[in-house]
Amino acid sequence: MSSPGTTSEGAWTVRRVLEWTTGYLREHGSETPRLEAEVLLAFARNCPRIRLYTDYDEVLDESVRSRMRELVRRRAAQEPVAYLVGHREFFSLDFEVTPDVLIPRPDTETMIVAALEKAREITTPQIADLGTGSGCIAIAMATQHRGSEVTAVDISEPALAVARRNAERHNVTDRVRFVQGDMFAALDEGSRFEFILSNPPYIPKGEIPTLPREVVEYEPGTALDGGDDGLDFVRQIVSNAAGFLSPHGHVMVEISPEQAPSASDLFRKHGAYDNVEVINDLTGAARVVCARLA
């Protein structure tokens, strides 16, 4: 099969490049080859995806074909699309992403929906986001609850730089404060929050090599490794959150579905929490463990 750099089979129109790229990415293991082809070509053309269909029969110039060839080559080598184009949608918001941050995933939106429901009657909820990465949790909460004030923590200064730019993009810099540090150690002594939210590293160390290549080779390992059983950071949160929660405040932690029983037990056995619940994502899989300060 010829590549989008040649014209031996006719003109390389938007339609033809999309069809060729879809087939090529499918052959290289993509689960969503058409979507990826559209996202990459829209990026190469610097246009909205919808324009691909209004310009379906437009012939692409060499500069666009060259950019597209490079993008497709890198995607076929399993480099994540979000890193190639530099952004990813989360909770209907557009977030800048770089290899310094974990790529936001729809699963994490489960936490946002649950927290917003519990915060509905609170005028100015104080929220802590531990391990903020791109800032997607902190910024989604700030944009959706206009009275909220958020403290977003990450140990990585490059990650915080990305998160700060995302806060500027969504006009919430006045209500989201970014702090560098290690989890609770970064929070001011005596501070109290109605919500402590976290999507911590929760992949068991031994399972990391079995993850898809695009995750293992490209996403930051520190955002994945949760220790031997994946629950090291969950234990930190269970042990420390009670000291930073307001009366009847909530702590929410994202986990993988099989960790739900163990993570729930950690909260129940600690003694400081009640109303421990597991919240399922849209597929019905356990995704978030929530507990309330007793």
N, C-alpha and C positions, 0 to 999 in steps of 0.2 A: 504493500500500500504506500502510495506516495504521501509526502507530508505537505502541510499547508505552505511550504516554501516553494513548491513547483506548480506549474500550470499545464502539465502534460495531459491532464484529463479535463481541461476546461478552466474557466475562470473560478477563482476562489472567492465565492460570495459568502455572505454571513451564513446563509443556509448550509452551504457545503462544508464550511469550516466547522459549524456546530455538529453536523452529521458525522464528519470524519473524527472529530475530537471525542464525541460520545462513544463511538466504537473503539477508539484507541484506549480511552480511559477504562472502558469496560474490560478490555483485554488485560489491562494492568491492575485489575482488582478493585476498581472503584464500585461502591455500592450505589452511588447516585451519579452516574456519569453524565447524564444530560444536564442536571442542575450544575454540576461542576463546570461543564463546558460553557454553559451560559454565563456563570459568574466570572470565569477567566476571560472570556471574550469581551464581556462588558467592561472589565477592568482594562484589557488591552486597548479597547476603543475609547476608554474614558467616557462611557455613556451609561445611562440606566439600563437595566436588563430589558425593560419593555421596548426600548429602541431597537433591540435585535430583531424584533418581529415587525416593526414598522419599516426597518431597513433590510428585510430578509434577502432581497436580491441585489443588494449593493455589493460591488466588488471591493475587496479590501486591498488597501495599498501595501507596499512592501514593509513599511515601518510597523504597521499593525500586525502583519503576518509574522514578522521577526519577533516582536514581543510575545505573540501568542505561542510561537514555537518554543521559546524559552520557558514560558509558564507551563506548557504541557509537558515538556521534558522534566521539569522539576516536580510536577504533580505525579507523573508516572514513576518517579523515584520516591514517592510517598511523602513528599513535603506537604504539610497541611495547606488546604486552600486558604484558610483564614490568614496564615502567615504570608502566603503569596500575595494576597490582595491587601493585607494590612488591616482588616476589620472583620467583625462578626456581629450579627444581630442578636440581641438578648432582651427579652421582655419588650419587644418592638422598639428598642433603642439601638442605635448603631455605636459600637465600641471599637476603638482602635485596639489592635492586638499586635504584639511582637513576640519573638521567641523568649522574651523575659517573663511572659505571663502565660498561665494556663488559658486555653481557649474556652470561653464561656460556652456552656452547653444547656440545652433546653431543660434537662433534668433539674438544674438548679433553680429554675423558675418556680418549682414547687414550693421552695422555701419563701420566695417573695410573696406568693399568693397567700400562704398560711400566715405569714407575719403581718401582712396588710389587713387581713381579716381580724386578727387579734388587736391590731393597733387602731382600728376604726374609731373607737370611742375615746382615744387618747389624743389630746390637743397637740401636745409637743413631745412626742416620745423621744427619749434619748436612746440611741442605737449604737452598738459596737459591732463592727464587722472585722473578724479576726482572720488574717490571711487574705487580704482583699484582692491581691493580684491585679487584674485589669480594673478593679473598682466596680464590677458589674452589680454586685449585691448592694453595696453602699449607695451607688448612684441610682439604681432602680428604686430603692426605698425612698430616696430623697425626692425623686421626680414624681413618685406616685402618692406620697404623703407629704404635702407641702408644709406641714408643721414640724416635720421630723428634723432632728439634729444628729448627725452621724459622725462617729469617730472610726476611721478606717485604718487598720494596722497591717503592716507587712514587714517582714525582716529584710526584704530586698529593696534597696533604693532604686534600681532600674525599674522594678515593677511599679513602685510608687510614682515614678516619673510618668509612666503610661497612665496610671490611674488619675493623676492630677490633670493630664491633658483631657481625659475623658470627662472629668468633672467640669472642666472649662467648656467642653463641647456641649454639655447638657445644662449649662448655666446653674450649677448647684455648688459652686465653690464657696458660697457664703454659708452653706449648711453642712458641708462635708469637710472634715478635718483629717488630714492624712498624717500618720505618725509611723516612723520607722522603729521597729523593735520586735522582740520575740513574744508574740501572743500577749498574755496579761501583763508581762513586765513593762510593756509600752504604755499601759493605761495609767492615768494619774491616780495616785493613792487617794482613796475616799470617793472616787467617782462612782456613780451608780447609773444603771441603764435599765430601761424597761425591756429592752431586747438585746441579747447577745447572739449574733448570728455567725456561722462559720461554715465554709466549705473547705475543710482541712484536707491535707494529704491523708488518704485512707486506703491506698492500695497496699496489701501485704508485700513486704520486700521481695519474697520469693516469687511472687506472681508478676512482678514488673517486666522481666524478660519475655513473658508470654503475651504481653500486650501488643497491639498492632504496631508495626514499625513506625508509622507516622506519629504515634504517641511516644514510644520509647526513644526514638532518635532525635525528635525535634522539640517536644514539650519539656519544660524544666523539671528535672528529676526531683528537686526539693518540693515541688507541688504535688508529687505523686506518692512518695515513700512514707507510708504510715507505720513503719516498723514491722516486726515479725508477724503480727496478726492484723495489721492495718489500723489498730485502735489507739496507738500511742498518743495522738493529738486529742482524740476523744477523751481519753483519761485525763489529760491536762485540763480540758474544758470542764469536765465533771468536777474535778478537784477544786478548781479556782473560780468558776463562774458565780457560785453562791455569794462570794465576797464582793462581787461587783454588780449584783442585781438589785433593783429596787424591790420593795415589797410586792410579792406576787408577779415579779418580772419573769420573762420567759427566755429560755436558752434553746436555740435550734441548731442542729448539726446535721449536715448532709453525710450520708453513709451509702455503702453499696447494699443492695437488698438483703444479702445473706448475713450482714452484720447487724441487722435490726434487733434481733433478740439479745445479743451480747451488749450492744450499746444501750438498749433500754434497761437491761439489768444493772449496768454501771450507775445509771441515774437513780434507779429504785433503791439500790443497796447503799448509796451514799448517805441518805438520810435527810438531806437538805431540800429535796425536791418532792413535789407531788404532781398529779395530773400528767404522768409520763405517757406520751402517745406516739404512735408511728404514723406518719403521713405518707400516703402513696402518691406516686407521680401519675401522669396521664395514661401510662401503660398499665397501671395497677400494681407496679412494683414498689416495695418499701423504699423510700428515698430520704426522708428526714425524720430524725428523732427530736421531739419537742418535750421539754419539761418546764414546770413552773416552780419558782421558789416557794417553798411551803410557808 
